[in-house]
Amino acid sequence: MTQLFLAAQAAPESNALGMIFGNPLVMILLMFVILYFFMIRPQNKRRKEIQNFQNTLQEGTQVFTSGGIYGTVKKIDLASGIVEVKIADGVVVKIDKSCVYKDTASTPTQG
Protein backbone atom coordinates (compact mmCIF):
# COMPACT_ATOMS: atom_id res chain seq x y z
CA MET A 1 0.00 0.00 0.00
CA THR A 2 2.82 2.36 0.84
CA GLN A 3 4.59 1.59 -2.43
CA LEU A 4 1.44 2.43 -4.43
CA PHE A 5 1.08 5.73 -2.59
CA LEU A 6 4.72 6.64 -3.25
CA ALA A 7 4.45 5.69 -6.93
CA ALA A 8 1.39 7.92 -7.32
CA GLN A 9 3.26 10.84 -5.75
CA ALA A 10 6.32 10.30 -7.93
CA ALA A 11 4.29 10.45 -11.19
CA PRO A 12 4.94 13.70 -13.02
CA GLU A 13 2.14 16.18 -13.33
CA SER A 14 0.59 16.08 -16.79
CA ASN A 15 -0.80 19.18 -18.40
CA ALA A 16 -4.11 19.27 -20.26
CA LEU A 17 -2.48 19.66 -23.67
CA GLY A 18 -0.44 16.50 -23.18
CA MET A 19 -3.56 14.59 -22.23
CA ILE A 20 -5.48 15.82 -25.26
CA PHE A 21 -2.80 15.15 -27.89
CA GLY A 22 -1.60 12.01 -26.14
CA ASN A 23 -4.91 10.33 -26.87
CA PRO A 24 -4.72 8.33 -30.15
CA LEU A 25 -8.42 8.88 -30.85
CA VAL A 26 -7.93 12.65 -30.75
CA MET A 27 -4.95 12.39 -33.09
CA ILE A 28 -6.95 10.34 -35.62
CA LEU A 29 -9.78 12.88 -35.45
CA LEU A 30 -7.28 15.72 -35.95
CA MET A 31 -5.87 13.95 -39.03
CA PHE A 32 -9.36 13.71 -40.56
CA VAL A 33 -10.00 17.42 -39.90
CA ILE A 34 -6.72 18.33 -41.62
CA LEU A 35 -7.53 15.97 -44.50
CA TYR A 36 -10.93 17.64 -44.94
CA PHE A 37 -9.57 21.19 -45.07
CA PHE A 38 -6.60 20.47 -47.33
CA MET A 39 -8.03 17.86 -49.72
CA ILE A 40 -11.79 17.31 -49.65
CA ARG A 41 -13.01 20.90 -49.30
CA PRO A 42 -10.92 22.35 -52.18
CA GLN A 43 -11.90 19.42 -54.41
CA ASN A 44 -15.61 20.02 -53.74
CA LYS A 45 -15.14 23.74 -54.43
CA ARG A 46 -13.42 23.00 -57.76
CA ARG A 47 -16.16 20.53 -58.74
CA LYS A 48 -18.86 23.16 -58.05
CA GLU A 49 -16.99 25.72 -60.19
CA ILE A 50 -16.81 23.25 -63.11
CA GLN A 51 -20.47 22.35 -62.74
CA ASN A 52 -21.43 26.04 -62.64
CA PHE A 53 -19.42 26.67 -65.83
CA GLN A 54 -21.10 23.73 -67.59
CA ASN A 55 -24.56 24.96 -66.56
CA THR A 56 -23.90 28.52 -67.81
CA LEU A 57 -22.25 27.42 -71.06
CA GLN A 58 -22.98 29.70 -74.03
CA GLU A 59 -22.39 29.56 -77.76
CA GLY A 60 -19.01 31.00 -78.80
CA THR A 61 -17.25 30.02 -75.57
CA GLN A 62 -13.71 28.67 -75.90
CA VAL A 63 -13.60 25.22 -74.25
CA PHE A 64 -11.56 22.05 -74.07
CA THR A 65 -12.85 18.52 -73.67
CA SER A 66 -11.89 15.76 -71.29
CA GLY A 67 -10.11 14.18 -74.26
CA GLY A 68 -7.83 17.22 -74.62
CA ILE A 69 -9.47 18.76 -77.69
CA TYR A 70 -9.74 22.55 -77.83
CA GLY A 71 -12.62 24.22 -79.64
CA THR A 72 -15.50 26.67 -79.66
CA VAL A 73 -19.09 25.91 -78.64
CA LYS A 74 -21.42 26.15 -81.66
CA LYS A 75 -24.69 24.72 -80.32
CA ILE A 76 -26.04 23.50 -76.99
CA ASP A 77 -28.92 21.02 -76.68
CA LEU A 78 -30.14 21.37 -73.09
CA ALA A 79 -32.65 18.55 -73.37
CA SER A 80 -30.10 15.86 -74.23
CA GLY A 81 -27.02 17.49 -72.67
CA ILE A 82 -25.14 17.41 -75.98
CA VAL A 83 -22.79 20.24 -76.96
CA GLU A 84 -21.57 20.75 -80.51
CA VAL A 85 -17.97 21.98 -80.52
CA LYS A 86 -16.15 23.33 -83.57
CA ILE A 87 -12.56 22.06 -83.45
CA ALA A 88 -11.43 23.09 -86.97
CA ASP A 89 -12.85 24.69 -90.12
CA GLY A 90 -15.81 22.56 -91.11
CA VAL A 91 -15.29 20.05 -88.26
CA VAL A 92 -17.94 20.01 -85.53
CA VAL A 93 -18.11 17.22 -82.96
CA LYS A 94 -20.91 16.34 -80.55
CA ILE A 95 -19.76 15.99 -76.94
CA ASP A 96 -21.56 15.36 -73.66
CA LYS A 97 -21.86 18.56 -71.62
CA SER A 98 -20.16 16.96 -68.61
CA CYS A 99 -16.97 16.47 -70.67
CA VAL A 100 -16.57 20.16 -71.57
CA TYR A 101 -14.33 22.40 -69.44
CA LYS A 102 -13.27 26.04 -69.46
CA ASP A 103 -10.36 26.79 -71.78
CA THR A 104 -7.86 28.45 -69.44
CA ALA A 105 -5.15 28.58 -72.12
CA SER A 106 -7.00 31.21 -74.16
CA THR A 107 -7.73 33.52 -71.22
CA PRO A 108 -5.19 36.32 -70.80
CA THR A 109 -2.91 36.03 -67.79
CA GLN A 110 -1.89 38.89 -65.57
CA GLY A 111 1.78 39.45 -65.32
C-alpha positions in Angstrom: 0.0 0.0 0.0 2.8 2.4 0.8 4.6 1.6 -2.4 1.4 2.4 -4.4 1.1 5.7 -2.6 4.7 6.6 -3.2 4.4 5.7 -6.9 1.4 7.9 -7.3 3.3 10.8 -5.7 6.3 10.3 -7.9 4.3 10.4 -11.2 4.9 13.7 -13.0 2.1 16.2 -13.3 0.6 16.1 -16.8 -0.8 19.2 -18.4 -4.1 19.3 -20.3 -2.5 19.7 -23.7 -0.4 16.5 -23.2 -3.6 14.6 -22.2 -5.5 15.8 -25.3 -2.8 15.2 -27.9 -1.6 12.0 -26.1 -4.9 10.3 -26.9 -4.7 8.3 -30.1 -8.4 8.9 -30.9 -7.9 12.6 -30.7 -4.9 12.4 -33.1 -6.9 10.3 -35.6 -9.8 12.9 -35.5 -7.3 15.7 -35.9 -5.9 13.9 -39.0 -9.4 13.7 -40.6 -10.0 17.4 -39.9 -6.7 18.3 -41.6 -7.5 16.0 -44.5 -10.9 17.6 -44.9 -9.6 21.2 -45.1 -6.6 20.5 -47.3 -8.0 17.9 -49.7 -11.8 17.3 -49.6 -13.0 20.9 -49.3 -10.9 22.4 -52.2 -11.9 19.4 -54.4 -15.6 20.0 -53.7 -15.1 23.7 -54.4 -13.4 23.0 -57.8 -16.2 20.5 -58.7 -18.9 23.2 -58.0 -17.0 25.7 -60.2 -16.8 23.3 -63.1 -20.5 22.3 -62.7 -21.4 26.0 -62.6 -19.4 26.7 -65.8 -21.1 23.7 -67.6 -24.6 25.0 -66.6 -23.9 28.5 -67.8 -22.2 27.4 -71.1 -23.0 29.7 -74.0 -22.4 29.6 -77.8 -19.0 31.0 -78.8 -17.3 30.0 -75.6 -13.7 28.7 -75.9 -13.6 25.2 -74.2 -11.6 22.0 -74.1 -12.9 18.5 -73.7 -11.9 15.8 -71.3 -10.1 14.2 -74.3 -7.8 17.2 -74.6 -9.5 18.8 -77.7 -9.7 22.6 -77.8 -12.6 24.2 -79.6 -15.5 26.7 -79.7 -19.1 25.9 -78.6 -21.4 26.2 -81.7 -24.7 24.7 -80.3 -26.0 23.5 -77.0 -28.9 21.0 -76.7 -30.1 21.4 -73.1 -32.7 18.5 -73.4 -30.1 15.9 -74.2 -27.0 17.5 -72.7 -25.1 17.4 -76.0 -22.8 20.2 -77.0 -21.6 20.8 -80.5 -18.0 22.0 -80.5 -16.1 23.3 -83.6 -12.6 22.1 -83.4 -11.4 23.1 -87.0 -12.8 24.7 -90.1 -15.8 22.6 -91.1 -15.3 20.1 -88.3 -17.9 20.0 -85.5 -18.1 17.2 -83.0 -20.9 16.3 -80.5 -19.8 16.0 -76.9 -21.6 15.4 -73.7 -21.9 18.6 -71.6 -20.2 17.0 -68.6 -17.0 16.5 -70.7 -16.6 20.2 -71.6 -14.3 22.4 -69.4 -13.3 26.0 -69.5 -10.4 26.8 -71.8 -7.9 28.4 -69.4 -5.1 28.6 -72.1 -7.0 31.2 -74.2 -7.7 33.5 -71.2 -5.2 36.3 -70.8 -2.9 36.0 -67.8 -1.9 38.9 -65.6 1.8 39.4 -65.3 
